[in-house]
């Protein structure tokens, strides 16, 4: 028990820290690639439909688009449709009257995360009643409680699978020790079962909150829902059969690994089969390393004279587990991100780099453990084993956070407000490369002067062969109540490629005086589902 307390103390301290800082981890891994009509845009004529295209496959059955008028009433009762490759949803519209409308959508990404957002759309002559240039972001975020649950979830999951592997890699011969092992195996199974139910409840609640009770059956058709249900059924069977039959035990652990592999990031990246296979291999290697260390922690004394031989076996298997973790991790990283530079631009990448440093420390510690085994210096050996446990604890914590961080940097809408001789507000949505983006600019004169001319230029920093792009702007009708405000809009693929762009807005007043606004922004490549 003393060993257990010492081992879990670092984990408990990190969990406490996590609760105190309460980071907000974005759930959304699918991203809106393009919309028609563009988000927060104005159209002279009523659009025939709302069409939203995403960068990766969505889950069937759990999606909607709603359009509400200025009184909050839905404008149509038609059903939202999804295209064949499950990357686009659309809603047919009746003829809309002039005015402002709110578009709200909800989808579920392939890895089970709900994504929702609302934005504004104006049609025809809007007049004083509506301001179409406000961005609404209601994307779901994961609270700290879910991430804390996932720390213990992964700890118990890896321990359960690892204990099963090691039970047959290095079987305990003493009956009393074997009974002790079976008791801890039962405790580990129950702990994992408890956190599986808690995480499933939280994920289901997020979906049911948006879709209602009718979504429950459809949710179990998603990758996450199927994996969760499969693990749940396996654990029910294990409560009666685990530990009684070698074939069942090994099949149970293998199926748990497969269920875990099809419920995470891997199912959202092409080729899916390759990504999932390497994810399962990665998790399996981790369970061998984790299980071997915990096996030694809990039953090292029971091994008696066999402890030295067990350490030799652990050293060999742990070495190949770490090699497998490194190779599979590198392959998955190159599948997940198009360029290594992305590692510096996302929380996922920073965590992966931190995890990589810890793996290098594991290799250093392992070398010293082997040295301690050769010299038979028990004190030094135990000291290095303690460091192995500490690093293991930190890595599990990082893995729990990684599961809800997106590997791909997100392109957030540009919301830019600046005040000089005139006040300028600008928004670019969705702010993705190579698609139709909406450019909205609002200029308010401060001394009663009128705006004579306005220009918008986009300059790409990385490629000198790309000349500055002049964006054509359409002057929108002015509000009578706000005659000093001038609004302009444009829609088009003017941000043609990813990279760093300089945005330049030039405003000329009635006296031919220019006011120039400049801002730089980085546009990341967007993963497109093939």
N, C-alpha and C positions, 0 to 999 in steps of 0.2 A: 504493500500500500504506500510505503514511503517513496518507493521508486515511481509509482504512478503520480503521486503529488508533485514530485520534483519535475517530472516530465510534462505535466499539464500546466504547471505554473506559468511558463512563458506564453503558452497558448491563451490562458485566462487573462494575462496582462494585455495581450494584443487585442483580445475581444473587448476588454474594458476601454482601451484606447479607441477602438473602432466605434464603440457606442458614444463616446464623448465627442469625437470629431464629426460623426454622422455624415460621412461622404455621400454624395448623391450619384449613384451609378446608373448611367443610362441603359435602359432595357433595350431600346430600339436598335436592331441590327439591320433590318431592311431600311432603305432610304427612298424617299420619293424622288424619282429621277426627273419626271416631267409631268406637267398638268395642263389640261385644256378645259376651259380657258385658264390662262396662267393665274397663279395665286395672287390675291390682292390686286386684281387688274380691273380695268373698265372696258366694256364692250358696247359698241353702238347698237348692235342688234342682239336679240335674245339668242343665246347658244342653244344648240339642239341637244347637247349632252354635257355631262361632266365626265372627263376621262383622266384617270390617274395611272401613271406608269411607274413601277418600282424597279429597283436594281437587282432584286433577287426573287426567287419563287416564294409565293405566299401560300398559306394553308387554305384549303377549300372550306366552304360552309361558314366561316367566321369572318365576315367582312360586310361593310355597308358604306354607302354614301347617303347623307341626308342633306337636303337644301331647305333652308328656312327663310321666309320673307321677313320684312321689317317688324311684323307683329309676332314673330316666333312660330308661325304656322308652317308645316311642311308644304312644299309646292307640288309634290307628286307622291303617289303611293306605289309607283313602279318599283320593281325589285332591282337591286344592283346586280350587274352581270360581271363575270370574270372570264378572261380570254383563256385559250387552250393551254398556253404554257404557264399560266398562273402568275403572271407578272403585271397584269393590268386589270383594273376594275373600272366600270363605267355605269352611269345612270342617265337614262333618257329623260329629257325635260319637256314640259309643255311650253307654250309661248309665254315668256316672262314679261310682266309689266315693267316699266321703267322704275328703278329704285335699287335699294341695296339688299343683298342676300348674304347669308352665312352658309358656307359649305363645311360640313363636318364629316370626317371619315374615320373608320376603324378597320384595321387589318391585324392579322396574326402572322408574324414572320415564321419561317420554316423551323426555327429552333424554339418556337412556342412563346415568344415574347409579344405581348399586345402593343400596338402602336396606334395612337390616335392623334388627330390634329384638327383644328378648325381654322378657316381663313375667310376672307371677305371678297365679295364680287359685286360690282355695280354694273347696271344695265341701263343704256339709254340716257335720258336726261334725269340726273339725280337731284339737282337743286341743292337746297340748304339742308335737307334731311339726313344726308349721309356723307361720311368721310370714308373713302375706300382705301385709305393708306394706313391701315393698322394691322400689324402682324400678331396673330394669336398662336401661341405654341402650347399645346396641351399634351405633349409627348409624355408617356408614362416613365416614371423613375423608380428605381428600386430603393427601398428604405434600408437602413443599416441592419434592421432585425433579420431580414432575409439573408443578407450576406453572413451574419453571425451564425445563423442556422446552417448555412452551407459549409462553414468551417468544420463544424461537428459532423455534418453529413458526410463530407469527403473523408474525414478522419475515420469515422466508423465504417464507411464503405471500403476504403483501402485496407483497413485492418481486417475486416471480415473476409475479403477475398484473399488477403495475404496469409491469414491464419490457416485457411483451407489449403493453399499451396504448400505451406511449410509443414502442415500435418502429414503430408505424403512425401515431401522432399526429405524430411528428417523426422521420421515417426518417433513419438515418445513411447518407450517400452514399459516403463513402470506404470502399473495400473492406477496407483494413487495420483501420480502426476497427470496421467491421461484424463482421469475424472476431473482434475483441477482445470485442465485445458478445455474440456468440453463445457465446463461451467462458464468459463470466460468467453468461449465461442457463442454460447447462448446469450450472455449479456451483450456482446458486441452486435449480434443479430438484432436483438430487441432495440438497442440504441439506434442502429441504422434504420430500422423499421419506423421508429418514432419520428426521426428527422425526415425520412421520405414522406411520411404523411403530412408533416408540418409544411414542407416546401410545396408539396402538391396542393395543399389547401390554399396557400397564398397565391400560387399561380392560377388556380381555378377561380379564386375570388376575383382576381383582376379581370379575367375574361367574363365571368358571370355578371360582374358589375356593369359591363357595357352591353352584353348581349341577352342577359336574362336566362331563365332556366332552360329554354329551348336550345341553348348553346352547349349544354353539358354533353350530349351524345356526339355532337360534331367535334367537340374539343378532344374527345378520345380517339378521333381519327387523325389528329395532328401527330407529328413525330414525337414531340414531348409527351403528349397524352398517351400514345401507345407505349412508349418506353416506360413511363411511370406505371401504367397499368400492368405491363409485363413484370416489372420489378415487384409490384405489390403481390401479384399472384405467386411469383417465385418465393417470396418471403412467407406467404401463407403455407405453401407446401413445405418450406424449410422448417417451419415450426414443428412439423411432425416427422420429417425425414432426415434433416441435416445431422451429420455425424454418424449415421447408421449404415451408410452405403457409400463406398468410394466413388462409384460411377455417378451417383446422384450428386455428391459433394462437388466433384470436378465439373460436372455439367452445370450445376447451379452457379458456381463462380464464373464460369465462362459466359453463361447467358446474362449474368449481371453486368459483366464488362461490355457485352454487346448492347445491352439496353442503355448503358451510360454513354456509349459511343455514338448512338443515333439520336441523342437528345440534346446535343450541344452545338457549338460553332460548326463542327465538321459537316453537318447536313446542309449548310448554307453556302458551301464553296464547291466549285467544280474543279475536277470531276468528283462527284459526291462519293462514289464507291472507294476511290483512292484515299480521299480525306478521312472517311469513316474508318477504313482499315487501319491507317496509321494512328488514328486517335485511339482505337481499341488496343493496339499494340503498345502505345504510349502509357495508357492507363494500366494495362496488365503488367508492364515492367515496373511501374511505380508501386503496384500492390505487392510485388515480390520483395522489393527493397523495404517498403514500410512494414510489411508483415514479418520479414526476417528480423528487423530491429526490435519490433514489439515482442516477437516471440522470445528473443533473448532477454528483453527487459522483464517480462513476466515469468518466464520459466527457466531463466539461466541457472538458477540455483538447483532446480530439479534435474538439470542435465548432469550435474556432478562431474565425474571424470570425463564425460563425453563433451564437456563444454569446449575444450580445445579443438576437438574434431568438428564440432558444430560451427565454431568461428571460422575454421578453414572453409567449410561449405558456404557459410554466409558471405565470406570475403569473395569467393569465386562468383557466386550468383549475383551479389550486389554489384560487382564490377561489370558483369555483362548487362545487368539491369540499367546501370548508369549509362553505359555505351548505347544501349537501345533507346533510352530516354533522350540522349543527345541527338542521335541520328533521326529518330521519329519527330522530335521537336523541331529540328531544323527543316525537315521536309514539310511539316505542317505550316511552319512560319512562311515558307516560300509559296505554299498554296494559298494561304490566307491573305498575304499582302503582296502587291505588285512590285514593290521596291523596298529594300532594307531601310531606306531613309524614313519610312513611315513609323519605324520603331520609336523615333524621337518625337512624333507628333500625336501620339495617343497614350492614354493611360495604360491600355493593353500593352503597347510596346515598351513603355517604361517598366511595367511589371515583369514582362518577359526578360528584359535585360537584367533586372534585379534577380530573377529566378536563375538566369544563366550564371551570374556571379556566384550565387549560392551553390550551384551544381559544381562549379570549379572548386569551391571550398570543400564540398563533399569529397571530391577526388583527392584533395590535399589531406583531408582527415583520414580517408581510407588508406592512403599510403602510410600514414603514421600508425594506423591500427595494425596494418600488416607488419610494420617494423616492430611494434610492441609484441605481436604474436611470436615473431622470430626470436626476439630477445627474452621472451617470457617474463617481462617486467609487468606484473599485474597492475600496479598502481598507474603507470602511464597508459596502459591499455584501457583501463576503466575511464581514465580522464578523457581520452580521445573518443571513446564510445559516448560519453555524455555530450560532447560537442556534436557528434553525429545526430543525437536525439534533438538537440536544440535547433540545428539547421533543418532537420526534417519538419519540426513544428512550424518554423517560419515559412517553409516552402508550401506546406498544406494551407496555411493562411493566404498566401499569395494566389494559389490555385483557386481558392474559394472566391476571391475577388475577381480573378481573371474571367470567370465564367459569365459575368454580367457586364464585362467591358467589351466594346467593339474593336476588332482589329483594324478597321478602316477608319481613317479620319473623316469626320463629318464636315460637310460644307453648310454652315449655318447661313441663313439669310443675312445680308449686309444691312444693318440699320445704322445710318450715319446722320448725325445732327451736328451742325456747326453754325456759329454766329459770327459774322464779320460786319461789313457794311449792310449786308442783307442776311436774313436767317434762311438756312438751307437744310431741308430734310430730304434724305434719299434712302430708298429701300431697293434691294435687288433680291428677288426670290425666283426659284429656290436656290439660285447661286451655284449651279452645277455647270461643268464644262460641256460644250457641244450640244446643248439642248436649248429650247426656247426659255429664256429667262425674262421676267418682267422687271422693267426699270421704271420706278416711280420717283419723281422729283417734285418737291413742293418748295417754292421760294416766297418768302414774305418780306416785303420792303419795309424798312424801318423809318423812313422819313417821308412817306407818302408818295415816293416816286414810283413810276411804272417800270415794268421790265420790258426792255426793247428786244433783247435776244438772249438765248441760252444755248450752250453747247455742252455735250457730254463726249469725252474722249476716253478710250481704253488703251493703255500702253502695256504691252507684254514685255517684261524685263528679260526673260531668259533667251528669247530668240530674236536676234537683230533683223532677221529676214521678214518678221511680221511688222508691217507698218502700223502706226497708231490707227485705231478703229474709231471712226466718228459714228455715234449712235443717233439715228434720226428720232427726234422727239415730237410727239403730238401734243399740242396745247389743248387742255381740257377746259370745259366751260367753268367760269368762275362763279363762286357762290356770291350772291348779292349781300349776304351778311358779312362777308369777309373779302372785300374788294381788293385788299392789299396782298392777297395770297394768290399766287400763280402756280397752277399744277400742270405737270407734263408727264407723259407716259410713253413707253415703247416696249415692244415684245419682239424677241428674236434671239438667235444663237450667237450673239456678239462675243460672248466669252467662249471662243472657239476651242481653246485647249486649256489644260491644267497648267498651273505654275503661278508665279507672282505677277499680279497686275497692278498698275497704277491707275487709279480712277481720278479723272480730272473733270470738274464741273466749272464752267465759266459763265458768269451772269453779267449782262450789260444793262445798265439802267438807261433812263431816258436822256441822260446827259452824256452818253457814250463812255461812261466809266465802267471798267471791268472789275469784277470781284472773282478771284480764282480760288477754288477749293481743291485740295489734293489729299488723296488717301491711298495707301497700298493695302492689298489683301492677297491672301494665298488661296488658290482654288485647287483642291485635291482631285486626282482622278477618281471616278466613281466606278465601283465594281458593277459590271453589267452581266446579268444572267444570260448565258448563251442558249 
